[in-house]
Each structure stands twice: as C-alpha cells, then as structure tokens.
Amino acid sequence: MSKLEAATPALARVLIAAIFILSGLSKLAAPAGTIGYIASVGLPLPEVAYIGAVAVEIIGGLIFLVGYQTRLVSLALAAFTLATAVFFHNQLADQNQFIHFMKNISIAGGFLYAATFGGGLYSVDHLIGRDRKIAVGA
C-alpha cells in the first residue's frame, strides 16, 4: 500500500465529517430556526428530532472523523443522510432541492463505501486492532 493509499481514507473521513460537524454546530447556534424547519415538513416531535439531529451530526461526525467503529457509524450516518434527503429535500422539481437530494445520496454512497472497507490505516479502529484487513507495504 502506498502512502497515498494509506492516507486517502483519513482524508475522505475529514471531508465527509466536516459537513456533519459544521451542520450540527450551526443547528446549535439557531435551534428555533431548525426546529421550525423540522416542523414545517410535518415531522412529529420537532424538538426531539432537533436534539437527535444535533447529536447524530456532531457526535456521529466526530466518531466518523477519528475512525472509531467506522463501519457501524457509517451505516448509521448513511441511514440518517438518506432520511434527510427523503424528508427535507423531496421537492425534486425545484433544482436547488434536487441538488441537495443528490448531494445526500452521494454522501450516503461515501458512507456505504466506508462501511464496506473500514476506516483505513489512520483510524482508531486500526490503531486498536478492530480493522486489520489492511495490507501495509503490499
């Protein structure tokens, strides 16, 4: 495995996690707006959904970032991202909503890739021996 191949999964985790962590932090900064948006799409218990979304985005994003329980966290974040696409970006005739829908589908695809192949060499999973399917120096 080359240095680039070893580093790429870590870089990918940084790029994908960034949108979740930043989105969760922005929700913390504007809870009323986020709760109102959740309510506007007709989801029940918008306050509870708000707390769940913030937790998933910040905690899930940070766990994914460091590569701990990467396969499991990736599946959870893929499901969250697909649910977000379906519930919040379903007006596909609106070009902006269509772009957001497809962005979420693409991100979910990245999570499914991580769920399949793990966190890589530079991850907590690898460090603690949870993900040793990596052939270093091959």
C-alpha positions as CSV (number, residue, x, y, z in Angstrom):
1,M,0.0,0.0,0.0
2,S,1.4,3.4,-1.0
3,K,1.4,6.4,1.4
4,L,-1.3,8.0,-0.7
5,E,-3.5,4.9,-0.5
6,A,-2.9,4.7,3.3
7,A,-3.8,8.4,3.8
8,T,-6.8,8.6,1.4
9,P,-9.4,7.1,3.8
10,A,-8.4,9.5,6.5
11,L,-8.7,12.5,4.1
12,A,-12.1,11.2,3.0
13,R,-13.3,10.9,6.6
14,V,-12.2,14.5,7.2
15,L,-14.0,15.8,4.1
16,I,-17.3,13.9,4.8
17,A,-17.3,14.5,8.6
18,A,-16.8,18.3,8.1
19,I,-20.3,18.8,6.7
20,F,-21.9,16.9,9.6
21,I,-19.9,18.6,12.4
22,L,-20.4,22.1,10.9
23,S,-24.1,21.5,10.3
24,G,-24.6,20.2,13.8
25,L,-22.8,23.2,15.3
26,S,-24.9,25.6,13.1
27,K,-28.1,23.9,14.4
28,L,-26.9,24.5,18.0
29,A,-26.5,28.2,17.1
30,A,-30.0,28.5,15.7
31,P,-32.3,26.0,17.5
32,A,-35.6,27.8,16.8
33,G,-35.0,28.0,13.1
34,T,-34.0,24.3,12.9
35,I,-37.0,23.2,15.0
36,G,-39.3,25.4,12.8
37,Y,-37.9,23.8,9.7
38,I,-38.4,20.3,11.1
39,A,-42.0,21.2,12.0
40,S,-42.6,22.7,8.6
41,V,-42.0,19.4,6.8
42,G,-44.6,17.7,9.1
43,L,-42.3,15.5,11.2
44,P,-43.6,14.7,14.7
45,L,-41.8,16.0,17.8
46,P,-39.6,18.6,16.1
47,E,-37.8,19.4,19.4
48,V,-36.9,15.7,19.9
49,A,-35.9,15.4,16.2
50,Y,-33.7,18.6,16.7
51,I,-31.8,17.0,19.6
52,G,-31.4,13.8,17.6
53,A,-30.1,15.6,14.5
54,V,-27.6,17.6,16.5
55,A,-26.4,14.5,18.3
56,V,-26.1,12.5,15.1
57,E,-24.3,15.2,13.2
58,I,-21.8,16.3,15.9
59,I,-21.2,13.1,17.8
60,G,-21.5,10.8,14.8
61,G,-19.4,13.2,12.7
62,L,-16.6,13.3,15.3
63,I,-16.7,9.5,15.7
64,F,-16.5,9.0,12.0
65,L,-13.8,11.6,11.7
66,V,-11.4,9.7,14.0
67,G,-12.4,6.4,12.5
68,Y,-13.8,4.7,15.5
69,Q,-16.5,2.0,14.9
70,T,-16.2,3.2,11.3
71,R,-18.3,0.5,9.7
72,L,-21.2,0.8,12.2
73,V,-21.1,4.6,12.4
74,S,-21.0,4.8,8.6
75,L,-24.2,2.7,8.3
76,A,-26.0,4.9,10.9
77,L,-24.9,8.1,9.1
78,A,-25.9,6.7,5.7
79,A,-29.4,6.0,7.1
80,F,-29.6,9.5,8.6
81,T,-28.4,11.1,5.4
82,L,-30.9,9.1,3.3
83,A,-33.7,10.0,5.7
84,T,-32.7,13.7,5.5
85,A,-32.9,13.5,1.7
86,V,-36.3,12.0,1.7
87,F,-37.9,14.2,4.3
88,F,-36.2,17.6,3.7
89,H,-35.2,17.6,0.0
90,N,-38.1,15.8,-1.7
91,Q,-39.2,18.6,-4.0
92,L,-37.3,17.3,-6.9
93,A,-38.8,19.7,-9.4
94,D,-37.0,22.5,-7.6
95,Q,-33.4,22.5,-8.9
96,N,-31.9,23.5,-5.5
97,Q,-33.8,20.8,-3.7
98,F,-32.8,18.3,-6.4
99,I,-29.1,19.2,-5.9
100,H,-29.4,18.8,-2.1
101,F,-31.2,15.5,-2.6
102,M,-28.5,14.2,-4.9
103,K,-25.7,15.5,-2.6
104,N,-27.3,13.5,0.3
105,I,-27.5,10.4,-1.9
106,S,-23.8,10.9,-2.9
107,I,-22.7,11.3,0.8
108,A,-24.7,8.2,1.7
109,G,-22.7,6.4,-1.0
110,G,-19.5,7.5,0.6
111,F,-20.7,6.2,3.9
112,L,-21.6,2.8,2.4
113,Y,-18.0,2.7,0.9
114,A,-16.6,3.4,4.4
115,A,-18.9,0.8,5.9
116,T,-17.6,-1.8,3.4
117,F,-13.9,-1.0,3.6
118,G,-13.5,0.5,7.1
119,G,-11.6,3.5,8.4
120,G,-8.2,2.7,6.9
121,L,-4.7,2.7,8.3
122,Y,-5.0,6.1,10.0
123,S,-8.0,5.4,12.2
124,V,-8.8,4.5,15.8
125,D,-10.2,1.2,14.5
126,H,-6.9,0.2,13.0
127,L,-4.9,1.5,16.0
128,I,-6.9,-0.7,18.4
129,G,-6.9,-3.7,16.1
130,R,-10.5,-3.6,15.1
131,D,-9.8,-3.2,11.4
132,R,-6.7,-5.1,10.5
133,K,-7.6,-6.1,6.9
134,I,-5.1,-3.6,5.6
135,A,-2.0,-4.9,3.8
136,V,0.7,-2.4,4.7
137,G,3.6,-2.3,2.3
138,A,2.0,-4.6,-0.2
